[in-house]
Amino acid sequence: MKETLDTLSIGNLQLLQAENGYRYSLDPVLLARFVNVGKGAKVVDLGTGSGILPLILARLSGAGELTGIEIQPALAERAGRNVRLNGLQDRVNILHQDIRDIREAIPGNYADLVVSNPPYRHPDSGRIAPNSERAAARHEISGGLVDFIAAAAWLLKQGGRFAVIYLAERLPELMLTMAAAGLEPKRLRMVHPQRGKEAKMVLVEGGKGGRPGLRVEDPLYVYVDNGEGRNYTEEILQMYDTASA
């Protein structure tokens, strides 16, 4: 599959991506900026794609070990090359693994933080992308919400945190599933395309074994209309600036 080599301003990361396959969106950047990563923390990304989320977190934080889990062999292989391309082999590891079989690969109570930008559409909802990489990244073909949250619950230490970016329309299902798995929702931030538009995505963080009590943070607006078309808001632009870490 033909690839492109792209540069992400966060940490000057170099990223190999499929020209006509799965390509990263704004979502992993929003999630990386949403979480707080402790120095030396063990972090796992469920459904890592090309490895962008652990790579960004490696640049932005003092995390000790970052592991990306990816079921698609071509994506896992590309993620591994991206790790080597950026010289982060000492901190970032990529596993070709089905998150539904995570217990075979990583012991329980391993991680301090689990993050995920999982597929968020049911297999029978919306138009499924003809490219298999894109289809599996967007639709729950190889595991649904329950599977991702169950994997997070297994991986996390008591008191560890799970952070996810997901469809706003599925927020009730997300929060109920997290609470049922013992990952009590603690922080919520709604992501709006722009002011005056309803939220399309949500950022949620839960704590394993946490007490009930949710903090709703200020809404995040992605675009501003300055009369010359839509441009990123100042907050989004700052997210791409490593100096704002």
N, C-alpha and C positions, 0 to 999 in steps of 0.2 A: 504494500500500500504506500502510495506517495506521501511524503511527509514535508512539513514546513518547519523551519527553525525560527522561533519567535522569542522576543525579549520582553520580559515583564519588569516594569520599573522597580517593583518591590525587591530590593536586594539584587537588582540586575540579573535576575534568574533567566537562564536560557532554557527554552522548552521546545522539545520536539512534539509535534502534533500531526495527526493524520489530516491531510489536505481536505479530504471529503468524508472523514469519519467523525469520531467524537472530538470536540474542541471545547476547552474550558469556557465558562461564562463568568459573570460577575459574582455568582453565588459563593464560590470558595473564598474570594477576597472578603466578602461581607462576613462570612463565618470566621475566617482567620482574625479579623479585627474585632469580632464580638467576644471571643474567648480570652481568658487570662491564663497564661501558661506559667506555672511555677518553675523556678530554676531546677534543673535535673529531672523534671517530670517525665514520666513514661506516657507517651501519647500514641493512640491508635486511630487511624482514619479508615472507616468502613466504606468501601466502594471508592477507592482512591483515584480511579481513572488513570490519567497520565502522571499522577503523583504530585499535582500542583499544591494541594493543601498541606501535606507534610513538608514540602519544600519551602513554602511561604513561612510556615511556623518555625522551621529551622532557621530562617533568616531573621525572623522577628523576635524570637524568644530564646531563652536559655534552656529549652527542653533538652533532656539528656538523650532519650531514645525515642525515635518516631518511626512508627510502622504503618505502612499503607497496605491495605488488603484489597485485592482486585480479582474478580472471578474470570474476566476475559483474558485469555492468554496473550493476545497481541498487545492489549493495553498494559498488562502487568510487565511485559517485556519492555515496552516503551518507557514505562515509569522507571524501571530499573536503569535504563540508559540515561534518563533525565537526572537521576540521582548522581550517576557517575559524571555526567556532563558538567554538573555544578559542584563537583568535588565534595559531596556530602555523604559519602559511603560510611564514614565513621559514626554518623548519627541517624541516618535514614535507611530503613530496610523495607523492601517491597516483597510481599508474599502473594503468590498466585494461589488463591484460596477462596472457596465458597464460604460466605459469612455464616451460612446455615450449618456449617461443619467447623465452626471456629474452635470448638473444644478440642479438636484434633491437632490444632496448630499452636495455640497459645493457652497457657494455664489460666485458670480463674484468678480473680483478684490481682491481676497483673498491672493494670493501667491506672494512672491518676486522672487521665482525661481521655474520653473517646469523642471523636467528632465525626460527622457524617453529612454529606450532601447526597442523600439517597435518591433513587428513582422515586418519583412522587405521583405517578399516574397509574391507575389500574390498567391491566392489559387490554381491557375492553373499553377504555375511555380515550377519546381523542384520536388523532391520526398518528399511527406508529411510524416512525422514521424508517425509510427503506433500508438504510444502512444499519447493519446489526450492532455496531458500536453505539451509535446514537440511540437505537431502540432500547438496548439494555440499560443505557444510562438514564433514560427518561421514563421508561415504563417498568413496572414490577414483574419482569419476566423471570429473573433469577433471585427472587426473594422480595417480600413486601415489608411494610412498616413493622409488623410484629417481629419479623425475623431480624431486622436491623436492631431493634430495641432489645430483643432477647440477647443478641450477641453483645451489645453494650453492657447489659446488666451482668453477663458472665465475666466480661473482661475487667470491669471496674472494681477497685478496692472500695471498702466501706468509706463513705465520705467523698468518693471520687465523683467526677462530673461528666455528664453527657451533653454535648451541644450539637444542635442540628439546624439546618435551614430547610424549610418545607413550604408547601403550598398553604396559603392562608385559609383557603376553603376547607382544608382538612385539619385545621387546628384542633377542633374538639376531639377528633379521633387520635391525633398525635398525643395530646395531653392525657387522655384517658389511658392510652396504651402505655405511656411512660409511667404513670402512677401505678398501674396494675403490675408493672415489672419492678416496682420499688425504686424508680427513678423520679422522685418528686419534682415537678416543675417549679423552678425558683426564679427564673428571669424570663421575660418575654419582651421582644421588640418587633413591632410591625414594620414591614418594608413596603412603602408606597412608591409607585412609579413617579409621582409628583404630587404636590399639594392639591387637594381637591379631588384626588382619585383614590378609590378604595385600595386597601392593601392587597397585594398579590402574593407576597411571601411573608414568612415569619421566621424569626430567630428565637430559639428556645433553648434554655439551659436547665438541666435538672441535676439533682444530687442523689446519689445512691444512699438510701436510708435517711434522706432529709425529711425534716418536719414540713407540714403544709404551710404555705405562705409564699405567694407569688408577687414579685416586683415587676410592674409594667413600666418599661423605660420609654423615653421620648420616641416618637415615631421617626423612622429613617426615610428620607426622601432621596430618590435616586437621581431624578432629572429636574432641571429648572428650564422653563421656557422664557428665553430672553427676547422673544420677538423675531429671532433669527433661526428658530428651530430648537430642538431639545439638546441641552448640554448637561454634563454631570454637575451635581451640586458641589459646593465647596467641601462638604464633608466627604463625599465620595472621592473627590480629587485628592484629599489629604490621605485617604486610605492607600492610595497608590504611591505615596511618598514615604520612603523608608525612614526619613528623618522624623516622621510623626509616630514612630513606634513607641 
